[in-house]
Amino acid sequence: MNKNLLKQAQQLQARLEQAKTELETATVEASAGGGMVTVVVTGDMSIQSININKEVIDPSEAEMLEDLILAGVNEGLTKAQDMASQKMSALTGGLNLPGLS
């Protein structure tokens, strides 16, 4: 029985490593200001791109642009974290394993 449990643990570890690799290339997109700022974030929490609509580039409104970028980045990070959590949850079947939440 212990051999079977060890084999299952090894299979789970392999699936988790594969999921981690997939998350490095999976992306989510978030926007702020009605699409004026769009952010793409990978599943491993790296910001891949930030697109700023030229209409909001006004030196006199730099603070508003900064707020839009901040909102877009935070929304992108939240979506990426949700995507990663869902993927890991699907693999672990709801197991409460330290470091995998």
N, C-alpha and C positions, 0 to 999 in steps of 0.2 A: 504494500500500500504506500509506503514512503517513496518508493521509486516512481509511482504514478504521480504523487504529489509534487515531487521534484521535477518531473517531466512537464507537468502543467505549469509550474512556476517558470521554467525555462521558456516555454512557449509564450507565456504572458509577457515575459521580459523581452522576447524577440518582437512581439506585436507592439509593445510600448516603444521600443527603439524605432520601429518602422513608422509608428504614428508621429514620433518626435521629428523624424526626417521629413515626413509629409507636411507637418506644421511649419517647417522652415520655409516651404515654398507656397503654402496656402495663404491666401490673402482675404482681407475684408476691406470694404470701402465705407467711409463715413464722411458726412458733410456737415457744414455749419453755415448759417446765414442763408438758408434757402439755396444751397449749392454754390455759394460764392467761394467757399474754401472746401476742397475735397482732399481727404487723406487716405492713403492706402497703407495698411499695416499687415505684416506677416504674422503667422500663428506663433512665431517665437518672439513676438513683441518688438520687431524692428520696423521702424517707419520706412516704407519703401518709396513713397512719393508724397509731395504736397503740391496741389494745383490751386493757384489763386486766380480767380476771375479778374481780368484787368480792370473791370468796372470799380473794384474796391481798392485799387491802388491809388491812393490820394495821400500825399505827404501830410496834409492837415488832419487826416483821420487815421494816423498810424495806430493809435490806441485801439480803435475799433477793429482794425485788421489784426492786431495782436490778439485781441479777445476771440475773434473768429478762428484764428489758427489754433489757439489753445483749446477752444471748444471742439474743433475738428479732431485734433490729436487725441484728446481725452476720450472722445466718442469712439475713435478708431481703436484705441488701446482696450477699451471696455469690450468692444465687439470681438477683438482678437482673443481676449481672455475668455470670453464666453465660448468662442469656437473651440479653443484649446480644451476647456473644461468639458464640453460636450463630447469631444473626440475621446478624451481620456476616460470619461464616465462610461462611454459605450464599450470600451475595451475592458475596464475593470469590473463591469457589471454591478456597479454600486458598492464595491468593496471599499472599505475605509482604510486605504493604504497610505502611510505617511509619505509626504513628498509628492504625491500624485494628484492632489486635489487642485 
